[in-house]
Amino acid sequence: NRHQMLFAIVAPIVAFSSAPPVQASAAALTGVWAGRHAVVNVNGLVTVDKTITLTCDNNGALHGLVGWLSSGDDDQFGNADDLGADTIVREHEEKVLGMADLATGELVLVERQETGQYTGQLLPDGSLHLKFAQSPPSNPVASVFTLQKTASALPVDPAELIANPEPTLVVVNRTCPDLSGSWVSPEYVAHKLDTASGKGVHIEMPGLSMTLTITMQTDASDCSFHGEHTWGNGASGGTEYLVGVVHDDGESYTMAEIPEHPEDGSTGTITGTVVFDGGKEEWVMHWHYVGISRTGSNGVVFDTDLTQLKSLGP
């Protein structure tokens, strides 16, 4: 009849309407909520036991801790990006902060160390209905769930929930080529700009060659070293000391000469790369030199490649 038809039209609208607003308070949003629910992540569907601990002030500011434990027997566990990319774990805790509208009971929470966000509402029975989404660069995760309030008293000091989380220590393991021993160059030409006369005079210095000897290299995690290089062309030359470090990429480096140098020499900075030439089965050091003389009246630049005498392969 007419009333039944009207009910059939209205009923679906009522069934899918959102929960009514709830007048909330700081006390109502302080406590512990727990429950079991499903989560979907890149590994599939996971069932977790979740606990949310929150403290709320009279302005609606929220601080808390979200913890979960996989309740399944399979290997479809969750991800914890702050423990390392694609780290798969059975359980995890994450500090959160957020804001609640005390007039409606609506709230939003964000994770402090990942990209996860919770949105939802306090229900009339005191439970929390939440939607969770986490997107790249964190591992994608999504869930919709309701947790029942299990305690109004906090199990921890509220200050612990508000305090900043301890920073995650990231250990970078890197290796550097073994630079120890002697490196030799072919003959090269250096270019000098002499300004002693008040004019810039270009001078070529042909027939130069050099031997670099690395006398100390720290372990591979530090990649720093020191040594000396001897250079000359028969007419001038000498030995100079230097220190250096291999950069994070394990190939590029920077060296600096120590200012005491021969009369005709200069104090320079050397940059370049150290690579293994598979065709020649030897290590090659590309060397780019820029130096200034003791008097500051001239500068020297040159490029050359050095090969390691004891080269046995990478």
C-alpha positions in Angstrom: 0.0 0.0 0.0 1.0 3.7 0.0 2.6 3.6 3.4 4.7 0.5 2.6 5.9 2.0 -0.6 7.0 5.2 1.3 8.8 3.0 3.8 10.6 1.2 1.0 11.9 4.4 -0.4 12.9 6.0 2.9 14.4 2.9 4.6 17.5 2.7 2.5 18.3 6.3 3.1 18.1 5.8 6.9 20.2 2.6 6.7 23.1 4.4 5.0 23.0 7.7 6.8 26.0 8.7 9.0 26.0 8.4 12.8 24.3 11.3 14.6 26.5 14.0 16.2 27.6 13.2 19.7 28.2 15.9 22.3 31.8 15.0 23.4 34.1 16.1 26.2 37.7 15.8 27.0 36.9 12.9 29.4 34.9 11.1 26.8 37.8 11.1 24.4 40.4 10.1 27.0 41.0 6.4 27.6 41.7 3.2 25.9 39.8 1.6 22.9 40.3 -1.9 21.6 39.0 -4.4 19.1 39.8 -6.8 16.2 39.3 -5.8 12.6 40.5 -6.4 9.0 43.2 -4.4 7.2 44.1 -4.5 3.6 47.7 -3.8 2.6 50.1 -4.7 -0.2 50.4 -8.3 1.2 46.6 -8.9 1.2 44.0 -9.0 3.9 45.3 -9.0 7.5 43.3 -9.4 10.8 44.7 -7.3 13.6 44.0 -6.7 17.3 44.2 -2.9 17.7 44.5 -0.7 20.8 44.2 3.1 20.7 45.2 5.1 23.8 44.2 8.8 23.7 44.4 11.8 25.9 42.2 14.9 25.1 42.2 18.4 26.5 39.3 20.9 26.7 40.2 22.3 23.3 39.8 18.9 21.6 43.6 18.4 21.1 44.4 14.7 20.9 47.6 12.8 21.6 47.9 9.1 21.8 49.4 5.8 20.9 48.1 3.2 18.3 49.3 -0.4 18.7 48.3 -3.4 16.8 49.1 -7.1 16.8 48.5 -9.5 13.9 46.0 -12.1 14.9 46.4 -14.3 11.9 48.4 -17.5 11.5 49.7 -16.7 8.0 52.5 -14.5 6.7 50.3 -11.6 5.7 51.6 -9.2 8.3 51.8 -5.4 8.3 54.3 -2.9 7.4 56.2 -0.4 9.5 58.0 2.2 7.4 59.7 3.9 10.3 61.6 0.7 10.9 62.9 0.5 7.4 61.4 0.4 3.9 59.2 -2.6 3.4 59.8 -4.0 6.9 57.3 -6.7 7.6 56.3 -7.1 11.2 53.7 -8.9 13.4 53.1 -5.9 15.7 53.8 -2.2 15.8 53.2 1.0 17.8 52.8 4.5 16.4 52.4 7.8 18.2 49.6 10.0 16.9 48.2 13.5 17.3 45.0 15.0 16.2 41.9 17.2 16.9 38.4 16.5 17.9 35.2 18.6 17.4 33.7 18.4 20.8 30.4 19.6 19.5 29.9 16.7 17.1 32.4 14.0 18.3 34.2 14.0 15.0 37.9 13.6 15.1 41.0 13.2 12.9 44.4 11.6 13.9 47.7 11.6 12.0 50.7 9.4 12.6 53.8 11.2 13.6 56.4 9.2 11.7 54.4 7.8 8.7 51.6 9.0 6.4 48.7 7.3 8.1 45.5 9.2 8.9 42.5 8.3 10.9 39.1 10.0 10.5 36.0 9.1 12.4 33.6 9.8 15.2 32.8 9.1 18.8 29.6 7.0 18.9 26.8 7.4 21.6 27.9 4.2 23.3 31.5 5.6 23.7 33.0 3.5 21.0 35.2 4.9 18.2 34.3 4.4 14.5 37.3 5.2 12.4 38.6 5.0 8.8 42.3 4.6 8.2 44.3 5.3 5.1 48.0 5.4 4.5 49.5 6.2 1.1 53.0 6.3 -0.5 55.8 6.9 0.2 54.6 4.8 3.2 53.3 1.4 2.4 49.6 1.6 1.3 47.1 0.5 4.0 43.4 0.9 4.4 40.8 -0.1 6.9 37.4 0.8 8.4 36.6 -0.4 12.0 34.9 0.3 15.3 36.7 -0.1 18.7 35.0 -0.4 22.0 36.1 1.7 25.0 37.7 -0.6 27.5 39.1 1.9 30.0 38.6 5.6 30.9 41.8 5.8 33.0 45.1 6.1 31.1 47.6 3.3 31.6 50.5 5.7 31.1 51.4 9.2 32.1 49.7 11.6 29.6 53.0 13.4 29.2 54.4 10.2 27.5 51.7 10.4 24.8 52.4 14.1 24.2 56.2 13.9 24.1 58.0 13.7 20.8 58.9 10.2 19.7 62.5 9.2 19.8 64.1 9.7 16.3 64.7 6.7 14.3 68.3 5.9 13.9 69.2 5.1 10.3 72.5 3.3 9.8 73.9 3.6 6.3 76.3 0.9 5.3 78.6 1.9 2.5 81.8 0.6 1.1 84.7 2.4 -0.6 87.4 1.2 -2.9 90.7 0.2 -1.4 92.9 3.2 -2.3 96.0 2.0 -0.4 99.3 1.8 -2.3 100.7 3.7 -5.2 98.9 5.3 -8.2 100.9 6.6 -11.3 100.0 9.0 -14.0 101.1 9.3 -17.6 102.7 12.5 -18.7 100.4 15.5 -18.6 100.4 19.3 -19.2 99.6 21.7 -16.4 98.4 25.2 -17.1 99.6 28.2 -14.9 98.1 31.7 -14.8 100.9 34.0 -13.5 99.8 37.4 -12.3 103.0 38.6 -10.6 103.7 41.2 -13.3 100.2 42.6 -12.9 99.0 40.9 -16.1 97.6 37.4 -16.4 100.3 35.4 -18.3 99.4 31.8 -19.4 102.3 29.4 -19.0 102.2 25.7 -20.1 104.1 23.2 -18.0 104.5 20.1 -20.2 106.1 16.7 -19.5 104.8 16.4 -15.9 104.1 13.1 -14.2 103.2 12.1 -10.7 102.9 9.3 -8.2 100.3 9.3 -5.5 100.9 7.1 -2.5 98.0 6.5 0.0 99.7 5.8 3.2 96.6 5.4 5.4 93.0 4.5 4.8 90.5 4.1 7.6 87.9 1.3 7.5 85.3 1.2 4.7 82.6 2.8 6.8 84.6 6.1 7.1 86.3 6.2 3.7 88.8 8.8 4.7 92.5 8.6 3.9 95.8 10.5 3.7 99.0 10.3 1.7 101.5 12.1 -0.4 102.2 12.7 -4.1 105.4 13.3 -5.9 105.4 15.2 -9.1 107.9 16.7 -11.5 109.2 17.1 -15.1 112.9 17.2 -14.4 113.0 21.0 -14.2 110.8 21.4 -11.2 109.0 19.1 -8.8 108.6 17.9 -5.2 106.5 16.0 -2.7 103.3 17.2 -1.1 101.1 15.8 1.6 97.3 15.5 1.4 94.2 14.3 3.1 91.0 13.1 1.5 87.6 11.4 1.8 85.5 9.3 -0.6 81.9 10.6 -0.8 78.7 8.7 0.0 78.3 7.4 -3.6 81.6 5.3 -3.1 83.2 6.8 -6.2 83.7 10.5 -6.0 86.3 12.0 -3.7 87.8 15.3 -2.5 91.4 15.7 -1.5 93.2 18.8 0.0 96.9 19.4 0.0 98.6 20.6 3.2 100.0 24.1 2.6 103.7 23.4 3.0 104.8 22.8 -0.6 107.9 23.1 -2.9 109.0 26.5 -4.1 107.5 26.0 -7.6 104.4 24.2 -6.3 100.9 25.2 -5.2 98.4 24.2 -2.6 95.4 22.6 -4.3 92.1 20.9 -4.0 91.6 17.7 -6.0 88.3 16.2 -7.0 87.3 13.3 -9.2 86.1 9.7 -9.2 87.6 6.3 -8.6 86.2 3.6 -11.0 87.1 0.1 -12.1 87.8 -0.3 -15.8 86.6 -3.8 -16.5 88.2 -3.7 -20.0 91.7 -3.0 -18.7 91.1 -4.9 -15.4 92.4 -1.9 -13.3 91.2 0.8 -11.0 91.4 4.3 -12.5 91.4 7.6 -10.5 90.2 10.6 -12.5 92.1 13.6 -11.1 91.0 17.3 -11.4 93.5 19.7 -9.7 93.1 23.4 -8.9 95.9 25.1 -6.9 97.2 28.5 -5.8 100.9 29.3 -5.3 102.4 30.2 -1.9 102.6 33.9 -2.9 99.1 33.8 -4.3 100.3 35.3 -7.5 99.5 32.3 -9.7 97.2 29.4 -10.1 97.6 26.0 -11.6 95.1 23.6 -13.1 95.4 20.2 -14.7 93.6 16.9 -15.3 95.0 13.4 -15.5 94.1 9.8 -14.9 96.1 7.6 -12.4 96.1 3.8 -12.3 96.7 1.7 -9.2 99.9 -0.3 -9.4 98.7 -3.2 -7.3 95.4 -3.5 -9.2 93.9 -7.0 -8.9 90.2 -6.3 -9.6 87.3 -4.9 -7.6 
